[in-house]
């Protein structure tokens, strides 16, 4: 199956249709693939390959942004 459930019960102002950033930065908050891998007790390379090909992807790259480089390297090493 290729579905994801995100528990937002602690976010009182969460609304249907709002943007969700699974990896990256949104405002002052951020989460890296390494942090997700740590929470899942796995290696960094396993995280991006778990996402189904049907999941739309949006890649945002700014000069000097190493997070995109980390993602590309993780995918290439799988």
Secondary structure, 3 states (H helix, E strand, C coil): CCCCCCCCCCCCCCCCCCCCCCCEEECCEEECHHHHHHHCCCCHHHHHHCCCCCCCCCCCCCCCCHHHHHHHHHHHCC
